[in-house]
Amino acid sequence: MRTSTPSATQIEIRPALTGQHEETAIHKTFNTFFGANIVSEMVRQWTVNDGPFNYDYFWLTDTMPLRVEKLFQEYNQPAAFALASLLTMLAMVTLIIKVAVERRLRAQMQQTQHERAE
């Protein structure tokens, strides 16, 4: 059952452009912040935990497949299905373009070989 208030894992921190600072400065600040947090977490794991490191930094790169999984885990099936469908359509369009380009290149190569043979 979903709660009305977001939990700590549902809250996202994102940079916002307010007009007071340049976009490159905001990106540089956040990259430094996230880099320092990763190093701090790795040092904590090294000194406290036994065993291998845990490289679970999915929150840094929210790709479409990860977003589908996150939506599904949050019991938001309509959004997960919509995003998965969009991802499937994108894959199909990519394959159609790939086949079209390969056919065109193959035809050009055959034409070039035919012209050289004459």
LINWO-V207501 format. One record per residue. N is the residue number from 1. PHI is phi in whole degrees, -180 to 180 (NA if undefined). PSI is psi in whole degrees, -180 to 180 (* if undefined). Layout:
n={N/N}
phi={PHI/PHI}
psi={PSI/PSI}
//
This chain:
n={1/2/3/4/5/6/7/8/9/10/11/12/13/14/15/16/17/18/19/20/21/22/23/24/25/26/27/28/29/30/31/32/33/34/35/36/37/38/39/40/41/42/43/44/45/46/47/48/49/50/51/52/53/54/55/56/57/58/59/60/61/62/63/64/65/66/67/68/69/70/71/72/73/74/75/76/77/78/79/80/81/82/83/84/85/86/87/88/89/90/91/92/93/94/95/96/97/98/99/100/101/102/103/104/105/106/107/108/109/110/111/112/113/114/115/116/117/118}
phi={NA/-83/-95/-80/-99/-70/-85/-64/-81/-95/-82/-113/-106/-134/-70/-127/-86/-109/93/-85/-131/-73/-61/-64/-67/-66/-63/-64/-62/-68/-63/-64/-62/-67/-62/-66/-66/-66/-62/-61/-65/-65/-65/-61/-62/-65/-88/-103/-95/-94/97/-73/-72/-104/-98/-93/-114/-61/-68/-80/-128/-92/-76/-60/-61/-67/-66/-60/-62/-63/-63/-64/-68/-89/60/-107/-61/-59/-69/-63/-66/-62/-69/-65/-64/-62/-63/-65/-63/-62/-64/-66/-63/-62/-65/-63/-64/-61/-63/-63/-66/-62/-63/-65/-65/-62/-65/-65/-66/-66/-66/-65/-66/-65/-67/-70/-70/-80}
psi={133/144/160/-25/138/145/177/-30/-13/-14/131/138/124/148/146/137/117/-6/-13/-25/152/150/-39/-35/-39/-44/-42/-42/-47/-38/-42/-43/-49/-38/-43/-39/-39/-45/-43/-43/-41/-41/-41/-45/-41/-39/-27/-44/148/152/-169/161/151/111/50/80/44/-26/-16/-33/99/81/168/-46/-39/-36/-40/-47/-43/-43/-40/-42/-24/11/33/67/-41/-43/-40/-43/-42/-45/-39/-38/-42/-42/-40/-45/-39/-41/-41/-43/-41/-43/-40/-44/-41/-47/-42/-44/-43/-42/-43/-44/-40/-42/-41/-41/-40/-39/-41/-42/-37/-42/-36/-32/-26/*}
//
